[in-house]
Amino acid sequence: MRVRRFAHLYLPACKRSVGQARRALAALVPAGDVADNGKLLVSEAVANAVEHTDGDQVRVLFDHDDASGELVCAVRDSSTHTPVATGAVGMDAEHGRGLHLIDTLADAWGYLPDSHGKWVWFSLTTAA
């Protein structure tokens, strides 16, 4: 039986939203590699959105397909700047790791500009 689970969050543009998004994903996706990597990547995406938004909130969308194991996550902020995954960043660096991690661990990622900013999205699938 195919089950799809969705969540749409409106979170305040503050640091505590990183943990809220991570907990929401943990409640939505069964434990395993997709959940573990998903929690890390949504943490980075939300932290970036909080840092770069001019608004008072960020939006987070989750779509998980139980049958295929695919997780798609999208995070929206009000910044119009194009996100760029920089090269390898030192582990002690304070900034710059988020998109590098997303680029390294996600099966696919990108961004979609809209009239109020942009969505940064990524997808993960269960390893075969």
C-alpha positions as a Markdown table, in Angstrom:
| # | Residue | x | y | z |
|---|---|---|---|---|
| 1 | Met | 0.0 | 0.0 | 0.0 |
| 2 | Arg | 1.4 | 3.4 | -1.0 |
| 3 | Val | 1.3 | 6.0 | 1.7 |
| 4 | Arg | 2.4 | 9.6 | 1.2 |
| 5 | Arg | 2.9 | 11.9 | 4.2 |
| 6 | Phe | 3.0 | 15.7 | 3.9 |
| 7 | Ala | 3.7 | 18.5 | 6.3 |
| 8 | His | 3.7 | 22.2 | 5.7 |
| 9 | Leu | 5.2 | 24.3 | 8.4 |
| 10 | Tyr | 5.3 | 28.1 | 9.0 |
| 11 | Leu | 8.1 | 28.8 | 11.4 |
| 12 | Pro | 9.4 | 32.0 | 13.0 |
| 13 | Ala | 12.7 | 33.2 | 11.4 |
| 14 | Cys | 14.8 | 32.4 | 14.4 |
| 15 | Lys | 17.3 | 29.7 | 15.4 |
| 16 | Arg | 14.8 | 27.6 | 17.4 |
| 17 | Ser | 13.0 | 26.8 | 14.1 |
| 18 | Val | 15.9 | 24.6 | 13.1 |
| 19 | Gly | 15.0 | 22.1 | 15.9 |
| 20 | Gln | 11.3 | 22.4 | 15.2 |
| 21 | Ala | 11.8 | 21.5 | 11.6 |
| 22 | Arg | 14.0 | 18.6 | 12.6 |
| 23 | Arg | 11.5 | 17.3 | 15.0 |
| 24 | Ala | 8.7 | 17.6 | 12.5 |
| 25 | Leu | 10.6 | 15.5 | 10.0 |
| 26 | Ala | 11.4 | 12.9 | 12.6 |
| 27 | Ala | 7.7 | 12.6 | 13.4 |
| 28 | Leu | 6.9 | 12.2 | 9.6 |
| 29 | Val | 9.6 | 9.8 | 8.4 |
| 30 | Pro | 10.4 | 6.4 | 9.8 |
| 31 | Ala | 13.9 | 6.0 | 11.3 |
| 32 | Gly | 16.7 | 5.1 | 8.9 |
| 33 | Asp | 19.2 | 6.7 | 6.5 |
| 34 | Val | 16.6 | 9.0 | 4.9 |
| 35 | Ala | 15.4 | 10.3 | 8.2 |
| 36 | Asp | 18.9 | 10.7 | 9.6 |
| 37 | Asn | 20.2 | 12.6 | 6.5 |
| 38 | Gly | 17.0 | 14.4 | 6.1 |
| 39 | Lys | 17.2 | 15.8 | 9.7 |
| 40 | Leu | 20.8 | 17.0 | 9.0 |
| 41 | Leu | 19.9 | 18.6 | 5.7 |
| 42 | Val | 16.7 | 20.2 | 6.8 |
| 43 | Ser | 18.6 | 21.7 | 9.8 |
| 44 | Glu | 21.1 | 23.2 | 7.4 |
| 45 | Ala | 18.4 | 24.5 | 5.0 |
| 46 | Val | 16.3 | 26.1 | 7.7 |
| 47 | Ala | 19.4 | 27.6 | 9.4 |
| 48 | Asn | 20.3 | 29.2 | 6.0 |
| 49 | Ala | 16.8 | 30.4 | 5.5 |
| 50 | Val | 16.7 | 32.0 | 9.0 |
| 51 | Glu | 20.0 | 33.7 | 8.4 |
| 52 | His | 19.1 | 35.0 | 4.9 |
| 53 | Thr | 15.5 | 36.0 | 5.2 |
| 54 | Asp | 14.3 | 39.5 | 5.7 |
| 55 | Gly | 10.8 | 38.3 | 6.7 |
| 56 | Asp | 9.5 | 37.1 | 10.0 |
| 57 | Gln | 9.0 | 33.5 | 9.0 |
| 58 | Val | 10.3 | 30.6 | 6.9 |
| 59 | Arg | 8.2 | 27.9 | 5.3 |
| 60 | Val | 9.1 | 24.2 | 5.2 |
| 61 | Leu | 7.4 | 21.5 | 3.1 |
| 62 | Phe | 7.9 | 17.8 | 3.5 |
| 63 | Asp | 6.7 | 15.1 | 1.2 |
| 64 | His | 7.6 | 11.5 | 2.0 |
| 65 | Asp | 6.6 | 8.4 | 0.0 |
| 66 | Asp | 6.6 | 5.3 | 2.2 |
| 67 | Ala | 6.6 | 3.0 | -0.8 |
| 68 | Ser | 9.7 | 4.4 | -2.5 |
| 69 | Gly | 11.3 | 5.9 | 0.6 |
| 70 | Glu | 11.8 | 9.2 | -1.2 |
| 71 | Leu | 11.8 | 12.4 | 0.9 |
| 72 | Val | 11.4 | 15.8 | -0.7 |
| 73 | Cys | 12.0 | 18.9 | 1.4 |
| 74 | Ala | 11.6 | 22.5 | 0.4 |
| 75 | Val | 12.5 | 25.6 | 2.5 |
| 76 | Arg | 11.4 | 29.1 | 1.6 |
| 77 | Asp | 12.9 | 32.4 | 2.6 |
| 78 | Ser | 12.6 | 36.0 | 1.4 |
| 79 | Ser | 16.1 | 36.3 | 0.0 |
| 80 | Thr | 16.4 | 36.6 | -3.8 |
| 81 | His | 20.1 | 35.7 | -3.8 |
| 82 | Thr | 21.0 | 32.6 | -5.8 |
| 83 | Pro | 22.2 | 29.8 | -3.4 |
| 84 | Val | 25.7 | 28.5 | -4.3 |
| 85 | Ala | 27.2 | 25.3 | -2.8 |
| 86 | Thr | 30.8 | 26.3 | -2.2 |
| 87 | Gly | 33.7 | 23.8 | -2.4 |
| 88 | Ala | 34.8 | 21.8 | 0.6 |
| 89 | Val | 34.7 | 23.8 | 3.8 |
| 90 | Gly | 36.7 | 23.1 | 6.9 |
| 91 | Met | 34.9 | 21.4 | 9.7 |
| 92 | Asp | 35.6 | 24.2 | 12.1 |
| 93 | Ala | 34.2 | 26.9 | 9.7 |
| 94 | Glu | 31.3 | 28.8 | 11.2 |
| 95 | His | 29.5 | 29.4 | 7.9 |
| 96 | Gly | 29.4 | 27.8 | 4.4 |
| 97 | Arg | 28.8 | 24.2 | 5.2 |
| 98 | Gly | 25.0 | 24.0 | 4.7 |
| 99 | Leu | 24.7 | 24.0 | 1.0 |
| 100 | His | 27.9 | 22.0 | 0.7 |
| 101 | Leu | 26.3 | 19.3 | 2.9 |
| 102 | Ile | 23.1 | 19.4 | 0.9 |
| 103 | Asp | 25.1 | 19.1 | -2.4 |
| 104 | Thr | 27.1 | 16.2 | -1.0 |
| 105 | Leu | 24.4 | 14.1 | 0.7 |
| 106 | Ala | 21.2 | 14.8 | -1.3 |
| 107 | Asp | 20.3 | 12.8 | -4.4 |
| 108 | Ala | 19.2 | 16.0 | -6.0 |
| 109 | Trp | 18.8 | 19.7 | -4.9 |
| 110 | Gly | 18.1 | 23.0 | -6.4 |
| 111 | Tyr | 16.2 | 26.3 | -5.9 |
| 112 | Leu | 13.1 | 27.9 | -7.4 |
| 113 | Pro | 12.7 | 31.7 | -7.2 |
| 114 | Asp | 9.2 | 33.0 | -6.6 |
| 115 | Ser | 7.7 | 36.4 | -6.2 |
| 116 | His | 8.6 | 36.6 | -2.5 |
| 117 | Gly | 12.0 | 35.0 | -2.5 |
| 118 | Lys | 13.1 | 31.5 | -3.2 |
| 119 | Trp | 12.6 | 27.8 | -2.3 |
| 120 | Val | 15.6 | 25.6 | -1.7 |
| 121 | Trp | 14.7 | 22.0 | -2.1 |
| 122 | Phe | 16.4 | 18.6 | -1.8 |
| 123 | Ser | 15.4 | 15.0 | -2.3 |
| 124 | Leu | 16.7 | 11.8 | -0.6 |
| 125 | Thr | 15.9 | 8.2 | -1.4 |
| 126 | Thr | 16.5 | 5.0 | 0.5 |
| 127 | Ala | 19.7 | 3.3 | -0.6 |
| 128 | Ala | 19.0 | 0.2 | -2.7 |
